Amino acid sequence: MASTETTPAKDAGSVEAGLDALETTATSRPTLRQTFTGKILPPIIALAVVLVVWTLLVPVVDDPSKLPSPAAVGDAFKDAWLKGDLLGYIWTSVSRGLLGFLFALVIGTPLGLLVARVRFVRAAIGPILSGLQSLPSVAWVPPAVIWLGLNNSMMYAVILLGAVPSIANGLVSGVDQVPPLFLRAGRTMGATGVKGIWHVVLPAAMPGYVAGLKQGWAFSWRSLMAAEIIASFPDLGVGLGQLLENARTASDMAMVFEAIILILFVGIAIDLLIFSPLERWVLRSRGLLVKS
């Protein structure tokens, strides 16, 4: 005779699924026109407004060299592209930033779990992680240069010191928000120790963890730009931060704006291509975001 007993995990899953069904409304696939007007047109309008305001401000500035026109910045982009340097600037910084972020991910994830699950460790280093998260990344550049010299290891060290606290604190926040019912259900089903962390804690803490990853990437990117601006050296190659510093040294405002736009573009592109889809997937898998 088949057993009619249900486990707490199944009960919790049934309740959660029922609540999600009440919140979810049936939606049809958006048309191309709806997608264009809802997602594509607004940023285009915003960009057009910025360009118009920028163009109107150029004649107002007393010294034209302090505010280049959009056309002058466009010429700077064109020159860098024709020389074959534009993609090199981007790749130098992006490759450093992503590799440093992966290192931070490998270190910050187990550190966050340790702080979240071991009370003594949380009491010992939890406040330190919060303090490190509030410390400006640029403060780590001088000691990193003294300790490691002007090389890529120094760049990665600055990225780690900027990103690891954010990733660890994001995971700690996610673990703290895991419902106790999930943990009890996991123990009832034999998910204890490493199994409990892998199958219960991490999946349930994923929203907070992803938020920590997004913040960690932002800190990684800002830390890298600070390191490239301050610790410039020919053997390190020319990244976006070095490009900005070279433009400042040459008093070339068109190149300054070129570097700023590229730094902004890369930050937005990484968020749109990696973290925003990951965040939507996590929220949708938990019934917190209705697919539209």
C-alpha positions as CSV (number, residue, x, y, z in Angstrom):
1,M,0.0,0.0,0.0
2,A,1.5,3.4,-1.0
3,S,2.3,5.8,1.7
4,T,0.2,8.9,1.9
5,E,2.6,10.8,4.2
6,T,4.2,14.0,2.8
7,T,7.5,15.5,3.7
8,P,7.8,19.1,5.0
9,A,9.7,19.9,1.8
10,K,6.8,18.7,-0.4
11,D,4.3,20.6,1.8
12,A,6.4,23.8,1.6
13,G,6.8,23.3,-2.2
14,S,3.0,22.9,-2.6
15,V,2.2,26.0,-0.6
16,E,4.8,28.0,-2.5
17,A,3.7,26.8,-5.9
18,G,0.1,27.6,-5.0
19,L,0.9,31.1,-3.9
20,D,2.9,31.6,-7.1
21,A,0.0,30.4,-9.2
22,L,-2.3,33.0,-7.5
23,E,0.2,35.7,-8.2
24,T,0.9,34.7,-11.8
25,T,-1.3,36.0,-14.6
26,A,-1.4,34.6,-18.1
27,T,0.4,36.9,-20.5
28,S,0.8,36.7,-24.2
29,R,4.1,37.0,-26.0
30,P,4.9,40.7,-26.6
31,T,4.8,41.9,-30.2
32,L,7.8,43.5,-31.9
33,R,6.2,46.9,-31.6
34,Q,5.7,46.5,-27.9
35,T,9.3,45.4,-27.4
36,F,10.5,48.3,-29.4
37,T,8.4,50.9,-27.6
38,G,8.9,49.4,-24.2
39,K,12.6,48.5,-24.2
40,I,14.4,49.9,-27.2
41,L,12.9,53.3,-27.8
42,P,13.3,54.8,-24.2
43,P,17.2,54.5,-24.1
44,I,17.4,55.9,-27.6
45,I,15.3,58.9,-26.6
46,A,17.5,59.3,-23.5
47,L,20.7,59.2,-25.5
48,A,19.2,61.7,-28.0
49,V,18.4,64.1,-25.2
50,V,21.9,63.8,-23.7
51,L,23.4,64.6,-27.1
52,V,21.2,67.6,-27.7
53,V,21.9,69.0,-24.2
54,W,25.6,68.3,-24.8
55,T,25.6,70.1,-28.1
56,L,23.8,73.1,-26.7
57,L,26.3,73.4,-23.8
58,V,29.4,73.5,-26.0
59,P,29.0,77.1,-27.2
60,V,28.2,78.2,-23.6
61,V,31.5,77.1,-22.2
62,D,34.1,79.9,-22.2
63,D,37.1,77.6,-23.0
64,P,36.1,75.2,-25.9
65,S,39.0,72.9,-25.0
66,K,37.2,72.0,-21.7
67,L,34.1,70.6,-23.3
68,P,34.6,69.0,-26.7
69,S,31.7,68.6,-29.1
70,P,30.1,65.2,-29.8
71,A,31.6,65.4,-33.2
72,A,35.1,65.8,-31.8
73,V,34.6,62.8,-29.5
74,G,33.3,60.9,-32.5
75,D,36.5,61.8,-34.4
76,A,38.5,60.4,-31.4
77,F,36.7,57.1,-31.6
78,K,37.2,57.1,-35.4
79,D,40.9,57.7,-35.1
80,A,41.3,54.9,-32.4
81,W,39.3,52.5,-34.6
82,L,41.4,53.3,-37.8
83,K,44.6,52.8,-35.9
84,G,43.4,49.4,-34.6
85,D,43.7,50.5,-31.0
86,L,40.0,50.7,-29.9
87,L,39.4,47.0,-29.4
88,G,42.8,46.6,-27.7
89,Y,41.9,49.2,-25.1
90,I,38.7,47.4,-24.3
91,W,40.1,43.9,-24.3
92,T,43.0,44.8,-22.0
93,S,40.7,46.0,-19.3
94,V,37.8,43.6,-19.8
95,S,40.1,40.5,-19.7
96,R,41.7,41.8,-16.5
97,G,38.4,42.7,-15.0
98,L,36.7,39.3,-15.7
99,L,39.7,37.2,-14.7
100,G,40.1,39.2,-11.5
101,F,36.3,38.8,-10.8
102,L,36.5,35.0,-11.3
103,F,39.3,34.9,-8.7
104,A,37.2,37.0,-6.4
105,L,34.3,34.6,-7.0
106,V,36.4,31.6,-6.0
107,I,37.5,33.2,-2.8
108,G,34.4,35.2,-1.9
109,T,31.9,32.3,-2.2
110,P,33.4,29.9,0.4
111,L,34.3,32.8,2.6
112,G,30.7,34.0,2.6
113,L,29.4,30.5,3.4
114,L,31.9,30.3,6.2
115,V,30.9,33.6,7.7
116,A,27.2,32.8,7.3
117,R,27.3,29.3,8.8
118,V,29.9,29.6,11.6
119,R,29.0,31.9,14.4
120,F,32.5,32.5,15.7
121,V,33.8,33.3,12.2
122,R,31.0,35.8,11.7
123,A,31.8,37.5,15.0
124,A,35.5,37.6,14.2
125,I,35.6,38.8,10.5
126,G,32.0,39.8,9.7
127,P,32.6,43.5,10.7
128,I,35.9,43.5,8.9
129,L,34.2,42.4,5.6
130,S,31.7,45.2,6.0
131,G,34.4,47.7,6.7
132,L,36.4,46.6,3.7
133,Q,33.3,46.9,1.5
134,S,33.1,50.6,2.5
135,L,36.8,51.3,1.9
136,P,37.5,53.1,-1.4
137,S,39.2,50.8,-3.8
138,V,41.8,53.4,-4.7
139,A,43.2,53.1,-1.2
140,W,44.6,49.7,-2.0
141,V,46.6,50.8,-5.1
142,P,49.7,52.3,-3.3
143,P,50.2,49.3,-0.9
144,A,49.6,46.8,-3.8
145,V,52.3,48.6,-5.9
146,I,54.7,48.5,-3.0
147,W,54.1,44.9,-2.2
148,L,53.8,43.4,-5.8
149,G,55.3,46.0,-8.1
150,L,53.9,47.4,-11.3
151,N,52.5,44.2,-12.9
152,N,49.3,42.4,-13.5
153,S,49.5,40.7,-10.1
154,M,49.0,44.2,-8.5
155,M,45.9,44.7,-10.7
156,Y,44.4,41.4,-9.6
157,A,45.2,42.1,-6.0
158,V,43.3,45.4,-6.1
159,I,40.4,43.8,-7.8
160,L,40.2,41.0,-5.2
161,L,40.4,43.4,-2.3
162,G,37.5,45.4,-3.8
163,A,35.3,42.6,-4.9
164,V,35.6,39.7,-2.4
165,P,33.9,41.6,0.5
166,S,30.9,42.4,-1.7
167,I,30.5,38.8,-2.9
168,A,30.9,37.4,0.6
169,N,28.5,39.9,2.2
170,G,25.9,39.2,-0.6
171,L,26.0,35.5,0.1
172,V,25.8,36.1,3.9
173,S,22.7,38.2,3.3
174,G,21.2,35.6,1.1
175,V,21.8,32.8,3.6
176,D,20.4,34.9,6.4
177,Q,17.1,35.1,4.5
178,V,16.7,31.4,3.9
179,P,13.4,30.3,5.6
180,P,14.1,27.9,8.5
181,L,11.5,25.6,7.1
182,F,13.7,24.9,4.2
183,L,16.6,24.0,6.4
184,R,14.4,21.7,8.6
185,A,13.0,20.0,5.5
186,G,16.5,19.5,4.1
187,R,17.7,17.8,7.3
188,T,14.6,15.6,7.4
189,M,15.4,14.4,3.9
190,G,19.0,13.8,4.8
191,A,20.5,17.0,3.2
192,T,23.0,17.8,6.0
193,G,26.6,19.1,5.9
194,V,27.9,19.7,2.3
195,K,24.7,18.2,0.8
196,G,22.6,20.6,2.8
197,I,24.7,23.6,1.6
198,W,24.7,22.5,-2.0
199,H,21.1,21.4,-2.3
200,V,19.3,23.7,0.2
201,V,21.3,26.7,1.4
202,L,22.8,27.9,-1.9
203,P,19.7,27.6,-4.1
204,A,17.6,29.3,-1.5
205,A,20.2,32.1,-1.0
206,M,20.6,32.7,-4.7
207,P,18.8,36.0,-5.0
208,G,21.0,37.6,-2.3
209,Y,24.1,35.9,-3.8
210,V,23.3,37.3,-7.3
211,A,22.9,40.8,-5.9
212,G,26.3,40.4,-4.2
213,L,27.8,39.2,-7.6
214,K,26.4,42.3,-9.3
215,Q,27.9,44.6,-6.7
216,G,31.1,42.6,-6.7
217,W,31.5,43.2,-10.4
218,A,30.9,46.9,-10.0
219,F,33.6,47.0,-7.3
220,S,35.9,44.9,-9.5
221,W,35.5,47.3,-12.5
222,R,36.0,50.4,-10.3
223,S,39.0,48.9,-8.6
224,L,40.6,48.1,-11.9
225,M,40.0,51.5,-13.3
226,A,41.6,53.1,-10.2
227,A,44.6,50.8,-10.5
228,E,45.1,51.5,-14.2
229,I,44.9,55.2,-13.7
230,I,47.3,55.4,-10.8
231,A,49.8,52.6,-11.6
232,S,50.5,53.2,-15.2
233,F,53.5,51.4,-16.8
234,P,54.2,50.7,-20.5
235,D,54.7,47.0,-20.0
236,L,51.2,46.7,-18.6
237,G,49.6,47.6,-21.9
238,V,47.0,50.4,-22.4
239,G,43.7,49.7,-20.9
240,L,40.8,52.1,-20.5
241,G,42.1,53.5,-17.2
242,Q,45.5,54.1,-18.8
243,L,43.8,55.7,-21.8
244,L,42.0,58.1,-19.5
245,E,45.3,59.0,-17.7
246,N,47.1,59.5,-21.0
247,A,44.4,61.8,-22.2
248,R,44.6,63.8,-19.0
249,T,48.4,64.1,-19.4
250,A,48.0,65.3,-22.9
251,S,45.0,67.7,-22.0
252,D,43.0,66.0,-24.8
253,M,39.4,66.4,-23.6
254,A,38.1,64.5,-26.7
255,M,40.1,61.5,-25.7
256,V,39.1,61.9,-22.0
257,F,35.4,61.7,-23.0
258,E,36.2,58.7,-25.3
259,A,37.7,56.8,-22.3
260,I,34.8,57.8,-20.0
261,I,32.3,56.6,-22.6
262,L,34.1,53.3,-23.1
263,I,34.4,52.7,-19.3
264,L,30.6,53.3,-19.0
265,F,29.8,51.2,-22.0
266,V,31.7,48.2,-20.8
267,G,30.1,48.4,-17.3
268,I,26.6,48.6,-18.8
269,A,27.3,45.8,-21.4
270,I,28.6,43.3,-18.8
271,D,25.5,44.0,-16.6
272,L,23.1,43.6,-19.5
273,L,24.7,40.5,-21.0
274,I,25.6,38.6,-17.8
275,F,24.1,39.8,-14.6
276,S,20.6,41.0,-15.6
277,P,19.7,37.7,-17.4
278,L,21.0,35.8,-14.4
279,E,19.0,37.9,-12.0
280,R,15.8,37.5,-14.1
281,W,16.3,33.7,-14.3
282,V,16.7,33.4,-10.5
283,L,13.7,35.6,-9.8
284,R,11.5,33.8,-12.4
285,S,12.5,30.4,-11.2
286,R,11.1,31.4,-7.8
287,G,7.9,32.9,-9.1
288,L,9.0,36.4,-8.2
289,L,9.1,37.6,-11.8
290,V,6.3,36.9,-14.3
291,K,7.5,36.3,-17.8
292,S,6.2,39.0,-20.1
